[in-house]
């Protein structure tokens, strides 16, 4: 019943979003994105031996810079409930 979600977005839009959401300047936002992206990529490669950004590894891929974040949350919650209802029991 696990839902695998990949949040994506153009780098520049992600930088602007991080600046706005976290009150960061451009340099700090870019650094934080680079650190987080590398950590996520390394984790998926190491533990799952998969290409982390291959969309077929996910049930849902959302450009979280193109959709309001509250709507993104609603989409994930809805998809999670739908996925859970499809999961085998036991």
C-alpha positions in Angstrom: 0.0 0.0 0.0 3.0 2.3 -0.2 2.6 5.3 -2.5 5.8 6.4 -4.2 5.8 10.1 -5.0 8.4 12.2 -6.8 8.2 16.0 -6.5 9.9 17.8 -9.4 10.3 21.2 -10.8 12.7 23.3 -12.8 15.7 24.3 -10.8 15.1 28.0 -11.0 11.5 27.6 -9.9 12.7 25.4 -7.0 15.2 28.0 -6.0 12.6 30.8 -6.0 10.2 28.5 -4.0 12.8 27.8 -1.4 13.7 31.4 -1.1 10.0 32.3 -0.5 9.1 29.4 1.8 12.2 29.4 3.9 13.3 33.1 3.8 16.6 32.2 2.2 18.8 34.2 -0.1 19.6 32.8 -3.5 22.9 31.4 -2.6 21.6 29.6 0.5 18.6 28.3 -1.4 20.7 26.9 -4.2 23.1 25.3 -1.7 20.3 23.7 0.3 18.7 22.3 -2.9 22.0 20.9 -4.0 22.6 19.2 -0.7 19.1 17.8 -0.5 19.1 16.6 -4.1 22.4 14.8 -3.7 21.3 13.2 -0.4 18.1 11.9 -2.0 19.8 10.7 -5.2 22.5 8.9 -3.2 20.0 7.3 -0.9 17.9 5.9 -3.7 21.0 4.7 -5.6 22.5 3.0 -2.5 19.4 1.4 -1.0 17.4 0.6 -4.1 20.0 0.4 -6.9 17.7 2.5 -9.1 18.0 5.7 -11.1 16.2 8.1 -8.7 14.5 10.3 -11.2 13.1 7.6 -13.4 9.4 8.4 -13.4 8.3 4.7 -13.9 9.6 4.1 -10.3 6.8 6.3 -8.9 3.1 6.1 -8.8 2.8 9.9 -8.9 5.1 12.6 -10.2 4.2 16.2 -9.5 5.8 19.5 -10.5 5.4 21.1 -7.1 6.5 24.5 -8.4 3.6 24.7 -10.9 0.9 23.7 -8.5 0.0 25.4 -5.2 1.6 23.4 -2.4 -1.7 23.0 -0.5 -3.0 21.4 -3.7 0.1 19.2 -4.0 -0.6 17.9 -0.5 -4.3 17.2 -1.4 -3.2 15.3 -4.5 -0.8 13.2 -2.5 -3.3 12.5 0.2 -6.0 11.5 -2.4 -3.5 9.3 -4.3 -2.4 7.7 -1.0 -6.0 6.8 -0.1 -6.6 5.4 -3.6 -3.4 3.4 -3.4 -4.3 2.0 0.0 -7.7 0.9 -1.2 -5.9 -1.1 -4.0 -3.4 -2.7 -1.7 -3.8 -6.4 -1.0 -5.0 -7.3 2.5 -2.8 -9.4 4.6 
